[in-house]
Amino acid sequence: MYRIGLFLLTNLAIIVVASISLRLLGVDNILANNGMDLDLRALLIFCAVFGFIGSFVSLLLSKFIAKRTSGTQIIQQPQTEQERWLMQTVADLAKKADIGMPDVGIFPAQQSNAFATGWNRNNALVAVSAGLLQRFSRDEARAVLAHEIGHVANGDMITMGLLQGVLNTFVIFLSRLGGFIVDRVILKNQRGHGVGYFITTIVFQILLSILASIITMWFSRRREFRADEGGAQLAGKSKMIRALKRLSQVSEPQDLEGEFAAFGISGRQTGLSALFLSHPPLEQRIRHLESQQIL
C-alpha cells in the first residue's frame, strides 16, 4: 500500500536532509573537536534524537503527503449513493473497532488498492481506489475497508514510527562510527574529520539504510497478517478471504508505478526483490487466514 512507501520515503528524505545540514553547518567537526566522536554514549544519544525526529515528522506528515501524492479526494459531504455507502461502512467499522471516525477518501487509480495512514488511531485516513470500488462487490469492498481499519486499530503506523526511529538511530550511529574507524584507524587522520570520514559515513549510511528498509518491510509483512485477522473479525472471515481471493484475480503484475510498485496491496516479486515487499503474497495471506479460528 501507499502508506509504507510514503512513510519510508519521507523518513529517508528527512534523514538525508538532516545529515547534509549537519555537515554543512559543521556540527560533526564541532563534535569531533570536543571529543564527542569518541564518547559512544553521547554519540548514541545525539543519533537517537535525530533518528526519532525523522521518524515522527514522517508520521505526523503521513496523512498530508498520502493525500497529495495519491490524489485522494476526501469526502466531506457524500454526493452519490456510493459515497454514502462508503462513509457509512467506514463509520460502522470504526465504531466496531472502537476508534475515532477516520477521514474517508477515494483516489483516482484504476488498480484495485486501498490504504490507511495517520499519526494516531483517532485521527486517521482511509482511502480506496476508484478501480477497487468498480471491481469489488460491496461485501468484498467492506472486507478491504475492515483490513485498513484493522491497521488503524492495531496502531501499526505508530509502531512503525517507533521501529523506524530505532533503525534510524543505529543507521546514523553506525555510519559515523564506521567513518571514525576508517578516518582515524585506517587513514591515520588525527585532526578533526577528514575526507575518509565523510565518504565512509555516506557509503555506510546508504548501505545501512537499505538493510533497515529490509527489516522494516519484514515487520510490515508480519503486520499484514494481523490486519487480515482484524479485518476478518470486523467483516467476517469468509468475506475477508473472498476479498483476498478477489485481489489475487484482479491484481496486475505491477499494480503501482515506480518506487511504489513494492507497496501495492498485492505484490508478485520474487527473489531478492521480495525482501523489499511490504505485503506477503496473497496466497500466504489466504492460507494464514484460513488457519485462524475466526468466525
C-alpha positions, -999 to 999 in steps of 0.1 A, spaced: 0 0 0 9 37 -3 13 43 34 45 23 40 62 36 8 53 72 16 64 69 52 98 54 43 105 79 15 96 108 38 116 95 66 146 89 43 144 124 29 143 139 64 173 119 75 193 128 44 185 165 46 193 165 84 226 147 77 236 171 49 226 201 71 247 188 100 278 186 77 272 220 61 268 236 95 300 219 107 282 201 136 303 169 130 335 188 132 324 206 164 316 173 180 349 159 169 368 189 183 351 184 216 359 147 217 323 136 212 333 113 184 350 92 210 321 93 235 299 65 223 271 71 247 269 108 238 271 100 201 243 74 205 220 100 223 228 125 195 219 100 168 187 89 187 175 125 188 178 129 150 167 94 143 134 97 161 128 132 148 130 119 113 106 91 121 80 111 139 80 140 115 73 114 88 44 100 109 29 135 115 30 143 78 18 109 67 -19 120 60 -9 152 42 17 135 20 -5 105 13 -34 127 1 -12 149 -21 8 120 -36 -21 97 -43 -46 125 -54 -71 113 -27 -103 134 -26 -117 135 9 -154 130 11 -168 160 30 -205 157 21 -214 124 3 -228 133 -32 -235 98 -45 -250 66 -32 -216 50 -35 -200 78 -13 -228 75 12 -223 37 14 -185 42 18 -189 67 46 -215 46 65 -194 15 61 -162 31 75 -183 46 103 -197 12 112 -163 -5 111 -146 23 131 -173 21 158 -169 -17 159 -131 -13 162 -135 14 189 -115 41 171 -124 76 161 -140 82 127 -113 84 101 -112 108 71 -126 88 41 -114 94 6 -112 80 -30 -81 82 -51 -82 81 -89 -64 48 -97 -77 20 -119 -58 -6 -99 -75 -23 -70 -59 -7 -40 -65 9 -6 -45 24 23 -49 38 58 -25 62 75 -24 87 103 -4 96 134 -29 80 158 -59 57 158 -84 86 163 -70 108 136 -65 85 106 -73 85 69 -88 55 50 -89 57 12 -98 33 -16 -91 34 -53 -118 41 -78 -108 8 -95 -114 -12 -64 -149 3 -60 -157 -6 -96 -145 -42 -95 -154 -54 -60 -188 -63 -46 -200 -45 -15 -190 -74 8 -155 -76 -7 -150 -38 -5 -162 -39 31 -137 -65 39 -109 -44 24 -120 -14 44 -121 -37 75 -85 -47 68 -75 -10 67 -94 -2 99 -75 -31 114 -43 -13 107 -55 18 124 -69 -1 154 -37 -20 158 -17 12 158 5 0 130 17 34 119 27 44 154 45 11 159 62 16 125 73 50 136 89 36 168 107 9 148 119 33 122 132 57 149 153 28 164 166 19 130 174 55 121 193 58 153 216 29 146 220 38 109 233 73 119 253 59 148 270 30 130 277 51 99 295 77 119 313 50 140 324 34 107 336 67 94 356 74 125 373 40 124 383 44 87 394 80 93 414 75 125 425 39 124 430 31 87 438 66 73 456 77 105 439 111 104 442 127 139 428 162 133 391 167 130 372 147 103 390 141 70 376 132 36 377 95 45 352 101 74 327 118 52 329 94 23 327 63 46 298 78 65 278 84 33 285 49 20 277 33 53 245 53 57 233 42 22 241 5 29 227 5 64 195 23 52 190 -5 27 194 -31 55 170 -10 77 144 -10 48 146 -48 46 139 -50 84 111 -25 81 95 -44 52 98 -77 71 80 -61 100 53 -47 77 47 -82 63 41 -95 98 16 -67 105 -4 -75 73 -13 -110 87 -26 -93 119 -45 -67 99 -61 -96 79 -72 -111 112 -86 -78 123 -105 -74 90 -119 -109 94 -131 -101 129 -148 -69 118 -162 -81 84 -163 -119 87 -136 -144 79 -153 -157 48 -157 -122 34 -121 -113 41 -109 -145 24 -132 -138 -5 -117 -102 -8 -81 -116 -8 -90 -141 -35 -106 -113 -55 -75 -93 -52 -54 -122 -65 -77 -124 -95 -77 -87 -105 -42 -76 -94 -20 -66 -123 17 -78 -123 28 -42 -114 -2 -26 -97 17 6 -87 43 25 -106 80 33 -99 91 32 -63 56 23 -52 55 -10 -71 66 -29 -40 40 -12 -18 8 -23 -35 -19 -44 -19 -7 -74 -39 29 -80 -49 43 -107 -71 80 -101 -70 103 -130 -62 140 -135 -52 158 -105 -37 131 -81 -46 107 -100 -23 128 -87 7 115 -52 -1 78 -61 -3 56 -45 24 30 -73 19 32 -111 19 20 -129 -13 -18 -131 -13 -16 -169 -13 2 -169 20 -23 -144 35 -52 -166 24 -36 -197 39 -29 -179 71 -64 -166 75 -79 -200 67 -59 -215 96 -72 -189 121 -101 -197 144 -122 -167 135 -159 -168 127 
